[in-house]
């Protein structure tokens, strides 16, 4: 999983409960969020 994240072939994680998706965690580069990137505090960049 770590290698997949490093080489950008994986972009997130799913949380499942009894085969039902209950959450999605996006693990993409922050620069990919063009609509919110300008508003992200400098400490988080």
N, C-alpha and C positions, 0 to 999 in steps of 0.2 A: 504494500500500500504506500509506503513512504517513497519508493522509487517511482510509482505511478504519479504521485503528487509532484515530485521533483521534475519529471519529464513532461508534465502537463497532460498526461493521458487520462487523468482522473481529476474531477473538479469539485467533488463533494461527497458527502456521506448521507445515507438514509438511516433513519431510526425506524425500526419495525416493532409492532406489537401484534402477535398472532397473525402474521402475514399482512397486516395493515400498515401502510406508511403513516407514521405519526409526526415525523419531522424530517427536514432537509437541512443540512449544514453545507453551505457553499464555501468551498476552500479555494476560490479563484484569486488571482492577483488583484489587489485593490485597484490598480490602474485600469482594470477591465470595466469598472463601474463608472463609465463616462458621465452619467447623470449625477452621481453623488460624490465622485472623487474631488471636485473643487471645494466641497463643503466639509471634507474630513479634516479634523484637527491635525496639525503638523505632527504631533506626538504619535499619531497612529499610522503615519505614512512610513 
